[in-house]
Amino acid sequence: DYLGRTFVGGKITPDSGAKLASNGALSFPSGSGTVLGGKGTVTFKGGVRFTGHHGQMNLRLSDFKVKLTGPTTGVLYADAKAPAAPAIKLKAVSLNNAQIASLKFASVKISGSNLNLSNAKVTLSASGKAALAGFYPAVTVMDPLSVTGKYSKRLATKTAVSAPSFKKGAKATTTVTVPRLSNKKYATGTVKVSWTIGGKVKSKSYTLKASHKGKFKVTAPASSRSSVKVKAAYAGSTTVAPSTSKTVTLKAR
């Protein structure tokens, strides 16, 4: 509204892939990121420049990020750059990855591989006030924001544990295997190994590294004179699906 006033002579110019619709809505169609369990960050390419007052106003916002902090809540980040304009009492603006607003989504829909977060209430923060050169106070409710996108299917895994016998009174050992992924890379992340020894279950988490090449050996937490059971659960990641092995029995000999 402000830019449209005659004395301002304002203009909104999208760039680097951003688009401006005839109704004034801005869109950033090129974005990517990860969302898992209702949380994650999506980064959007492109920017938008606001000009007016015969060149005295020259503000650019870019590198927008939407961080989802919960099923219907989030935060909006952006870079803001503008030179000082003493004639209209504007100070220079230089903010990187500033938290410019809080988000509250009206609805969240996930259908198949489609994500639709619609009509978020956008409430300006203190950094957002600075990013907009102080034209709007903090806690101002801005135009709504929506995020749509598609989920990429996570790569499949199949965790397994070996079942070698062990000497009575000794500690059993097993080899945990998470085979090479379909993209030819090795999975990384957390693997929880659970042992059942004498009727009691003891678990411990391990970090699976690329250097393990999908395989590492684990020793039971206690010795046993009878058979023990073991299973492993790979936690997965935003790009790799989780998987749990079968429970196997290691016999004492």
Backbone bond lengths (Angstrom), bond angles and torsions (degrees), N, CA, C in turn:
res aa  C-N    CA-C-N  psi(-1)  N-CA   C-N-CA  omega(-1)  CA-C   N-CA-C  phi
1 D - - - 1.458 - - 1.526 110.90 -
2 Y 1.319 116.36 -43.66 1.457 120.13 -177.93 1.517 111.25 -61.54
3 L 1.361 116.33 -45.33 1.462 119.99 -177.11 1.526 111.88 -64.36
4 G 1.329 116.57 -24.64 1.447 119.87 -177.94 1.519 114.68 -80.53
5 R 1.316 117.50 -6.51 1.460 119.76 -179.83 1.520 110.34 -70.88
6 T 1.325 115.67 144.63 1.462 121.43 -173.59 1.520 112.73 -58.09
7 F 1.313 118.07 -42.82 1.467 120.29 -175.92 1.531 111.88 -71.80
8 V 1.335 117.23 -16.94 1.469 120.41 179.27 1.521 110.60 -84.83
9 G 1.329 116.96 -41.89 1.464 120.27 -178.01 1.516 111.06 60.60
10 G 1.333 115.36 41.68 1.456 120.05 -172.16 1.517 115.00 -78.69
11 K 1.331 114.24 161.79 1.456 121.15 179.49 1.529 109.45 -148.42
12 I 1.325 116.41 141.76 1.456 122.70 176.14 1.517 108.32 -112.21
13 T 1.338 116.80 121.46 1.465 120.74 -176.27 1.528 110.47 -125.34
14 P 1.335 117.75 109.47 1.466 119.84 176.03 1.524 110.39 -76.61
15 D 1.335 117.19 155.61 1.458 119.81 178.29 1.524 110.39 -149.08
16 S 1.321 115.00 168.94 1.472 123.04 175.26 1.526 113.31 53.88
17 G 1.325 116.30 38.23 1.453 120.84 176.12 1.509 115.64 103.49
18 A 1.326 117.90 -16.49 1.460 120.26 176.63 1.524 109.34 -69.73
19 K 1.340 116.85 156.12 1.461 120.90 -176.97 1.529 110.31 -133.19
20 L 1.321 115.30 149.58 1.459 122.87 178.24 1.521 108.73 -119.53
21 A 1.334 117.47 117.82 1.455 121.85 -179.75 1.519 110.67 -80.82
22 S 1.320 115.40 166.19 1.466 120.89 -178.39 1.526 112.07 -64.21
23 N 1.334 116.38 -24.00 1.468 119.34 179.50 1.535 112.02 -88.97
24 G 1.351 116.06 5.46 1.458 120.15 177.33 1.520 114.59 91.83
25 A 1.330 117.54 -1.62 1.468 120.70 -179.45 1.527 110.69 -76.48
26 L 1.323 116.24 133.98 1.456 122.24 177.22 1.520 109.68 -95.80
27 S 1.336 116.55 141.43 1.456 120.16 176.80 1.519 109.65 -135.95
28 F 1.317 115.09 149.44 1.464 122.81 179.62 1.528 106.63 -127.31
29 P 1.337 116.90 89.02 1.467 120.85 -171.13 1.516 115.62 -73.76
30 S 1.320 118.18 -15.37 1.458 120.37 -177.10 1.525 110.23 -104.65
31 G 1.331 116.09 102.14 1.451 120.29 -179.12 1.515 110.96 -142.98
32 S 1.319 116.26 160.44 1.456 120.78 177.63 1.520 109.06 -157.23
33 G 1.311 116.00 159.24 1.450 120.49 178.84 1.508 110.34 165.97
34 T 1.301 116.01 -166.64 1.457 120.88 -179.26 1.519 110.08 -131.68
35 V 1.306 115.48 138.60 1.461 122.20 176.70 1.516 106.90 -133.57
36 L 1.312 116.85 125.33 1.459 121.74 -178.19 1.521 108.63 -142.79
37 G 1.325 116.25 126.33 1.467 119.87 179.62 1.508 112.67 63.15
38 G 1.332 117.04 31.87 1.460 120.22 178.40 1.510 114.85 81.29
39 K 1.345 117.64 2.90 1.458 120.61 179.73 1.522 109.94 -128.83
40 G 1.332 115.69 152.62 1.457 120.45 179.07 1.508 111.12 153.11
41 T 1.318 116.04 -177.99 1.465 121.23 -177.77 1.523 110.24 -132.80
42 V 1.325 115.52 134.50 1.462 121.81 176.42 1.526 107.49 -119.58
43 T 1.342 116.33 126.96 1.453 122.41 -177.72 1.530 109.77 -107.33
44 F 1.326 116.87 136.59 1.463 121.70 -176.03 1.529 110.78 -116.08
45 K 1.337 115.40 134.63 1.456 120.91 176.81 1.520 109.36 -80.91
46 G 1.330 115.38 154.65 1.457 119.84 176.53 1.508 113.17 108.03
47 G 1.320 115.16 168.23 1.457 120.62 -179.92 1.515 110.63 -151.39
48 V 1.321 115.32 177.35 1.456 120.67 178.18 1.529 108.40 -144.10
49 R 1.321 115.60 136.91 1.465 121.16 -178.89 1.529 109.79 -113.51
50 F 1.336 115.13 133.83 1.460 121.59 177.11 1.527 108.03 -111.50
51 T 1.317 116.20 120.35 1.472 120.53 -179.22 1.529 110.40 -124.59
52 G 1.332 115.34 157.14 1.452 120.16 178.54 1.516 111.14 173.95
53 H 1.305 116.63 -176.05 1.469 122.89 179.85 1.539 110.90 52.82
54 H 1.339 114.37 44.41 1.475 120.57 175.84 1.531 112.08 55.53
55 G 1.330 115.18 41.90 1.461 119.77 176.51 1.509 114.62 92.39
56 Q 1.324 118.47 -8.24 1.463 120.68 179.71 1.534 110.88 -70.43
57 M 1.337 116.32 -34.38 1.459 120.33 175.21 1.521 108.78 -94.75
58 N 1.337 115.97 128.25 1.457 119.79 -178.95 1.539 108.64 -155.78
59 L 1.310 116.11 75.81 1.464 122.73 -174.44 1.522 110.44 -107.09
60 R 1.337 116.16 130.81 1.463 119.95 176.72 1.533 109.77 -121.82
61 L 1.321 115.90 130.48 1.458 123.31 173.62 1.524 107.88 -111.35
62 S 1.320 117.02 137.05 1.465 120.21 -177.00 1.521 111.15 -154.28
63 D 1.340 114.94 176.38 1.466 122.30 177.35 1.528 111.93 50.78
64 F 1.308 114.39 54.27 1.465 119.52 -179.65 1.535 110.32 -70.80
65 K 1.315 115.54 141.12 1.467 121.86 176.27 1.524 108.29 -132.98
66 V 1.305 115.17 135.33 1.466 121.20 173.29 1.515 107.33 -110.75
67 K 1.323 116.24 114.52 1.463 121.58 177.83 1.519 108.22 -102.47
68 L 1.324 116.16 118.87 1.458 120.83 178.39 1.520 108.67 -87.59
69 T 1.319 116.00 120.51 1.466 121.30 -177.93 1.519 112.30 -102.33
70 G 1.315 116.84 -7.75 1.454 121.96 179.77 1.516 109.06 -170.75
71 P 1.331 118.63 -179.36 1.469 121.75 -176.81 1.522 114.32 -56.60
72 T 1.341 118.32 -32.54 1.469 120.30 -179.05 1.525 112.85 -133.12
73 T 1.330 117.88 14.27 1.465 120.29 -178.09 1.523 110.69 -124.75
74 G 1.327 115.31 156.04 1.457 119.38 178.98 1.512 112.19 -168.03
75 V 1.319 114.85 -176.00 1.455 122.85 -179.87 1.523 108.03 -136.04
76 L 1.320 116.97 141.37 1.454 122.54 177.61 1.526 109.53 -106.33
77 Y 1.347 116.45 126.23 1.461 122.63 178.58 1.527 108.85 -114.70
78 A 1.341 116.67 155.21 1.457 120.88 175.67 1.523 110.11 -165.58
79 D 1.340 115.80 162.04 1.456 122.06 169.46 1.522 107.68 -94.45
80 A 1.320 116.91 145.35 1.467 121.23 179.05 1.520 109.26 -135.51
81 K 1.339 116.77 128.87 1.457 121.84 -179.06 1.531 109.69 -135.15
82 A 1.330 115.97 132.64 1.465 120.59 176.12 1.515 109.05 -160.34
83 P 1.347 117.96 138.70 1.465 120.28 176.27 1.529 110.26 -77.19
84 A 1.306 115.71 162.18 1.463 120.05 176.35 1.524 109.51 -68.08
85 A 1.333 116.00 146.74 1.461 121.74 177.59 1.522 108.21 -135.76
86 P 1.335 117.58 81.89 1.472 121.53 -176.20 1.517 113.91 -55.98
87 A 1.324 117.59 -31.94 1.459 121.04 -176.13 1.524 112.10 -62.36
88 I 1.330 116.10 -31.13 1.464 118.80 178.41 1.535 110.67 -116.41
89 K 1.332 115.04 19.68 1.463 122.94 173.25 1.531 112.99 60.86
90 L 1.339 115.79 43.43 1.455 120.66 176.90 1.522 109.97 -108.89
91 K 1.328 115.51 128.80 1.458 120.08 176.00 1.532 109.48 -85.37
92 A 1.310 115.84 158.20 1.457 120.16 177.39 1.534 109.46 -63.48
93 V 1.319 115.75 145.13 1.463 122.55 179.61 1.519 108.39 -120.58
94 S 1.333 116.81 129.96 1.463 121.52 176.45 1.522 108.30 -150.09
95 L 1.324 115.19 93.96 1.457 121.30 -177.99 1.522 109.64 -124.93
96 N 1.312 116.54 134.97 1.458 121.69 177.64 1.517 110.40 -116.70
97 N 1.322 115.55 127.73 1.459 121.66 177.89 1.532 111.15 50.80
98 A 1.311 115.50 46.13 1.466 121.03 -178.10 1.528 110.84 -83.05
99 Q 1.314 115.90 141.26 1.462 121.50 177.31 1.523 107.47 -79.85
100 I 1.329 115.86 95.38 1.454 118.13 -170.30 1.530 114.23 -91.31
101 A 1.327 117.73 -18.15 1.465 118.22 -179.86 1.524 110.69 -161.58
102 S 1.326 115.41 155.45 1.457 121.41 171.23 1.523 108.23 -97.36
103 L 1.339 116.09 152.12 1.462 121.06 -175.59 1.522 110.43 -123.90
104 K 1.314 115.05 140.19 1.462 121.10 173.67 1.525 106.56 -134.65
105 F 1.344 115.81 108.01 1.454 120.10 -175.80 1.520 111.71 -79.46
106 A 1.342 114.39 138.06 1.457 119.41 179.40 1.518 111.01 -72.00
107 S 1.327 116.63 -35.67 1.459 119.46 179.87 1.519 110.21 -153.68
108 V 1.321 115.12 152.14 1.458 122.23 178.00 1.519 107.75 -128.52
109 K 1.323 116.75 123.25 1.457 120.35 179.41 1.521 109.69 -126.61
110 I 1.331 115.71 127.91 1.455 121.71 174.78 1.517 106.89 -124.11
111 S 1.319 115.77 114.11 1.452 121.40 -178.63 1.512 108.37 -127.23
112 G 1.338 115.42 112.09 1.453 118.71 -176.17 1.513 110.19 62.38
113 S 1.324 116.58 -118.89 1.467 120.80 179.15 1.521 111.68 -100.85
114 N 1.332 117.90 8.69 1.465 121.41 -176.56 1.520 111.87 -98.27
115 L 1.332 115.10 136.48 1.467 122.91 177.40 1.518 108.71 -115.83
116 N 1.313 116.88 131.29 1.466 120.67 179.29 1.521 109.15 -138.70
117 L 1.333 116.08 107.20 1.462 122.36 175.51 1.521 105.92 -109.01
118 S 1.313 117.14 109.83 1.461 119.21 -168.96 1.515 114.47 -110.91
119 N 1.334 113.40 147.05 1.468 123.33 170.39 1.520 115.15 46.84
120 A 1.315 115.40 57.98 1.461 119.51 177.16 1.528 110.21 -70.04
121 K 1.315 115.47 140.17 1.460 120.26 170.86 1.529 106.86 -76.86
122 V 1.309 117.06 121.68 1.465 122.81 -176.28 1.519 108.77 -104.81
123 T 1.323 117.02 112.73 1.464 121.90 -178.33 1.519 109.43 -111.49
124 L 1.310 116.63 118.73 1.457 122.55 -175.23 1.530 111.44 -63.50
125 S 1.334 115.94 139.19 1.463 121.89 177.63 1.531 109.43 -99.28
126 A 1.327 116.36 -179.82 1.469 120.43 176.76 1.521 110.15 -63.10
127 S 1.338 117.08 -40.69 1.468 120.03 177.12 1.521 110.79 -67.48
128 G 1.333 115.90 -32.42 1.456 119.73 176.94 1.518 111.84 -66.03
129 K 1.330 115.89 -37.81 1.464 120.30 175.87 1.529 109.79 -60.42
130 A 1.343 116.08 -44.69 1.468 120.55 178.92 1.517 110.96 -65.45
131 A 1.344 116.66 -39.26 1.466 120.68 -179.36 1.525 111.15 -63.04
132 L 1.333 116.91 -31.84 1.462 121.05 179.98 1.528 111.63 -97.82
133 A 1.340 114.20 25.25 1.469 121.79 173.82 1.526 113.20 59.12
134 G 1.329 116.71 24.59 1.449 119.81 176.04 1.507 115.89 79.10
135 F 1.339 117.32 7.79 1.458 119.66 -178.88 1.531 111.77 -68.59
136 Y 1.344 116.20 -28.25 1.457 120.42 -179.26 1.527 108.90 -124.67
137 P 1.309 119.07 134.98 1.475 120.73 179.34 1.527 111.65 -72.46
138 A 1.329 115.76 158.14 1.465 120.14 173.75 1.525 108.65 -59.51
139 V 1.321 116.16 153.54 1.470 127.35 -176.29 1.527 112.64 73.48
140 T 1.332 118.06 4.32 1.461 119.96 172.74 1.519 109.06 -66.75
141 V 1.327 116.90 134.31 1.463 121.33 176.54 1.522 108.32 -86.84
142 M 1.331 116.78 119.53 1.458 122.78 -176.80 1.528 110.71 -94.60
143 D 1.327 116.65 -174.13 1.462 120.95 176.93 1.532 109.63 -61.75
144 P 1.337 118.10 148.29 1.472 120.76 -177.86 1.528 112.55 -67.49
145 L 1.320 115.36 161.33 1.457 122.37 -177.66 1.523 109.26 -130.87
146 S 1.334 116.47 140.00 1.460 121.80 177.06 1.519 109.86 -129.30
147 V 1.338 115.81 149.08 1.462 121.46 177.44 1.520 108.41 -128.30
148 T 1.324 116.86 126.04 1.464 121.17 175.18 1.514 108.58 -127.00
149 G 1.308 116.37 150.81 1.455 119.51 179.55 1.515 111.49 -176.47
150 K 1.324 115.27 -176.46 1.454 121.79 179.63 1.523 109.60 -124.33
151 Y 1.305 115.07 139.75 1.459 120.38 174.51 1.519 109.34 -81.85
152 S 1.319 116.14 140.31 1.456 120.62 170.55 1.527 107.41 -88.42
153 K 1.299 115.84 141.51 1.453 120.08 179.73 1.520 110.10 -68.15
154 R 1.340 116.89 131.60 1.466 120.42 179.92 1.527 110.40 -73.90
155 L 1.329 115.40 143.80 1.458 120.89 179.47 1.521 110.33 -64.13
156 A 1.333 116.55 141.24 1.459 121.35 -177.20 1.528 111.47 -80.82
157 T 1.340 115.68 150.44 1.458 121.67 174.22 1.527 108.74 -132.97
158 K 1.320 116.01 163.40 1.457 121.33 177.06 1.516 108.16 -144.45
159 T 1.320 115.68 93.08 1.465 120.90 -176.66 1.535 110.41 -75.94
160 A 1.334 115.46 141.74 1.466 120.48 179.37 1.525 109.57 -141.51
161 V 1.348 116.07 157.14 1.468 122.00 173.87 1.530 108.30 -128.89
162 S 1.314 116.23 145.65 1.461 120.65 178.20 1.527 110.46 -84.18
163 A 1.369 116.30 164.46 1.463 119.68 -176.46 1.531 111.78 -131.03
164 P 1.343 118.20 58.59 1.475 118.87 178.35 1.530 110.70 -74.37
165 S 1.325 116.20 150.67 1.464 119.40 175.94 1.524 108.85 -75.44
166 F 1.330 116.47 166.91 1.463 120.35 179.97 1.528 109.06 -144.07
167 K 1.303 116.30 161.23 1.459 121.83 -177.70 1.528 110.54 -74.61
168 K 1.341 116.49 136.39 1.467 120.21 179.17 1.524 110.89 -55.68
169 G 1.312 115.29 136.23 1.458 121.05 -179.91 1.517 113.41 84.52
170 A 1.320 117.25 -1.02 1.468 121.24 178.68 1.532 109.72 -105.40
171 K 1.309 115.72 177.38 1.467 120.81 176.59 1.527 109.32 -94.00
172 A 1.300 115.60 130.75 1.464 120.43 178.25 1.523 110.32 -72.11
173 T 1.307 116.36 155.99 1.468 121.42 174.76 1.521 109.09 -130.65
174 T 1.321 116.15 152.15 1.457 121.49 177.10 1.516 109.01 -142.27
175 T 1.310 116.50 155.41 1.462 121.47 175.72 1.522 108.85 -107.85
176 V 1.312 116.16 123.00 1.470 122.01 177.57 1.524 108.10 -91.38
177 T 1.322 116.02 131.85 1.462 120.67 -178.96 1.522 110.94 -127.36
178 V 1.321 115.66 128.20 1.466 122.30 169.88 1.531 104.48 -121.83
179 P 1.338 118.53 97.99 1.465 121.57 -171.63 1.520 114.05 -56.52
180 R 1.327 114.78 159.59 1.462 121.33 178.80 1.526 110.10 -54.73
181 L 1.326 116.54 140.93 1.458 122.12 -176.56 1.528 111.39 -76.64
182 S 1.322 115.70 169.20 1.458 120.16 -178.35 1.531 112.75 -66.66
183 N 1.334 116.79 -18.92 1.469 119.89 176.73 1.531 111.52 -89.50
184 K 1.345 115.73 11.13 1.471 123.70 176.76 1.533 113.27 75.37
185 K 1.314 117.39 4.06 1.457 120.13 177.60 1.525 109.36 -97.90
186 Y 1.338 115.66 167.73 1.454 120.72 178.07 1.532 109.91 -100.59
187 A 1.320 114.80 143.19 1.462 120.21 178.55 1.524 110.40 -68.28
188 T 1.315 115.99 148.68 1.463 122.43 174.44 1.525 107.96 -132.63
189 G 1.326 115.69 159.29 1.457 118.90 178.35 1.511 112.30 136.19
190 T 1.318 116.40 -154.60 1.463 122.49 -174.46 1.525 112.03 -100.03
191 V 1.324 115.37 133.59 1.465 121.75 174.95 1.530 108.14 -123.24
192 K 1.313 116.87 125.00 1.466 122.34 178.20 1.523 108.83 -100.85
193 V 1.327 116.47 120.99 1.459 121.56 179.79 1.525 108.73 -107.68
194 S 1.333 116.23 127.29 1.470 121.65 -177.76 1.526 110.07 -117.99
195 W 1.331 115.06 127.15 1.464 122.28 178.52 1.522 109.77 -109.52
196 T 1.334 116.42 141.99 1.462 121.36 171.39 1.519 107.04 -114.66
197 I 1.339 115.38 109.92 1.468 122.08 -175.96 1.520 108.15 -127.56
198 G 1.334 116.64 119.69 1.465 120.19 -178.72 1.511 112.74 59.35
199 G 1.330 116.81 33.52 1.461 121.31 178.14 1.512 114.89 82.65
200 K 1.338 117.47 -4.74 1.467 120.91 179.62 1.528 110.39 -106.67
201 V 1.327 115.63 139.34 1.468 120.76 -178.89 1.523 109.75 -100.35
202 K 1.326 115.85 128.08 1.458 121.63 176.01 1.523 108.74 -126.13
203 S 1.325 115.97 131.57 1.463 120.53 -176.62 1.525 111.80 -124.24
204 K 1.310 114.61 151.76 1.458 120.23 176.88 1.531 108.68 -149.58
205 S 1.332 116.04 142.16 1.465 120.69 179.77 1.522 110.80 -98.67
206 Y 1.323 114.67 143.21 1.461 122.20 179.86 1.524 109.27 -127.92
207 T 1.329 116.13 155.00 1.461 121.17 177.68 1.521 109.43 -98.39
208 L 1.314 115.86 117.04 1.459 121.88 177.00 1.525 108.49 -84.70
209 K 1.321 116.98 117.75 1.459 122.32 -178.45 1.522 110.90 -104.68
210 A 1.329 115.39 159.00 1.467 119.41 177.88 1.520 110.90 -60.30
211 S 1.343 116.32 -31.87 1.464 121.06 -179.23 1.526 112.40 -67.06
212 H 1.342 117.47 -18.86 1.462 120.82 176.82 1.529 112.06 -72.27
213 K 1.332 115.05 -19.13 1.468 121.46 -178.12 1.531 111.22 53.95
214 G 1.325 114.80 42.69 1.452 121.36 173.90 1.504 116.24 77.89
215 K 1.339 118.37 11.58 1.461 119.11 -175.08 1.528 110.99 -151.06
216 F 1.344 117.45 133.26 1.459 120.62 174.20 1.531 109.74 -152.22
217 K 1.329 116.70 154.75 1.457 122.68 -176.52 1.522 110.50 -99.06
218 V 1.328 115.65 142.35 1.460 122.32 -179.28 1.527 109.52 -129.71
219 T 1.314 115.98 139.58 1.465 121.92 177.31 1.521 109.78 -105.33
220 A 1.321 116.31 139.72 1.465 121.34 -179.97 1.528 110.21 -59.84
221 P 1.324 117.62 150.22 1.468 120.50 -177.76 1.531 113.91 -73.43
222 A 1.346 117.73 -12.65 1.463 120.36 -178.78 1.526 109.67 -150.24
223 S 1.312 116.11 156.38 1.460 120.97 177.91 1.524 109.72 -78.24
224 S 1.330 115.25 164.40 1.463 119.47 -179.75 1.536 109.63 -153.95
225 R 1.327 115.30 148.90 1.457 120.90 176.85 1.531 111.12 -102.84
226 S 1.318 114.80 1.34 1.473 120.11 177.66 1.529 109.65 -135.39
227 S 1.290 115.82 175.46 1.464 121.41 -176.80 1.539 112.17 -58.09
228 V 1.330 115.98 149.20 1.469 121.79 175.84 1.522 108.74 -127.43
229 K 1.320 116.00 162.16 1.461 121.14 178.49 1.532 109.54 -118.84
230 V 1.319 115.62 151.17 1.464 119.87 -179.72 1.521 110.17 -148.73
231 K 1.331 114.94 147.05 1.461 120.62 171.94 1.525 107.91 -148.41
232 A 1.331 116.61 160.23 1.464 121.53 -178.76 1.516 109.67 -132.69
233 A 1.333 115.75 143.58 1.464 121.26 179.45 1.522 109.12 -127.48
234 Y 1.326 115.95 117.08 1.466 121.46 176.26 1.522 107.95 -86.27
235 A 1.337 117.37 127.40 1.471 121.77 -172.82 1.516 113.77 -73.96
236 G 1.347 117.62 -21.58 1.454 119.69 -177.77 1.519 112.46 79.70
237 S 1.324 115.65 -174.26 1.463 121.94 -179.71 1.515 108.21 -152.40
238 T 1.317 116.48 -171.19 1.461 119.41 179.31 1.521 112.33 -68.74
239 T 1.330 117.47 -18.45 1.466 120.66 -178.65 1.522 113.52 -115.30
240 V 1.331 116.81 -13.09 1.457 121.67 -177.79 1.521 109.85 -124.74
241 A 1.326 117.03 131.85 1.462 121.17 -177.51 1.523 111.77 -73.65
242 P 1.322 117.72 151.38 1.469 120.88 176.13 1.523 110.29 -75.62
243 S 1.330 117.12 162.81 1.459 121.26 175.39 1.524 109.11 -158.63
244 T 1.311 115.61 152.53 1.467 121.88 -179.82 1.523 109.43 -127.24
245 S 1.309 115.81 135.65 1.462 120.18 -179.92 1.517 110.88 -74.57
246 K 1.323 115.29 168.43 1.461 119.84 169.09 1.519 108.58 -73.00
247 T 1.312 116.95 154.59 1.457 120.16 173.77 1.531 108.32 -79.91
248 V 1.328 116.74 125.28 1.465 119.77 -178.86 1.531 109.55 -117.12
249 T 1.321 114.76 156.63 1.459 121.30 -179.97 1.520 110.74 -106.39
250 L 1.326 115.89 129.24 1.457 122.06 176.14 1.531 107.16 -104.02
251 K 1.325 116.22 120.78 1.458 120.43 -174.06 1.514 112.28 -90.40
252 A 1.331 116.54 141.20 1.471 122.36 175.20 1.523 108.59 -84.57
253 R 1.300 117.01 138.44 1.470 119.27 -177.50 1.526 110.50 -118.59
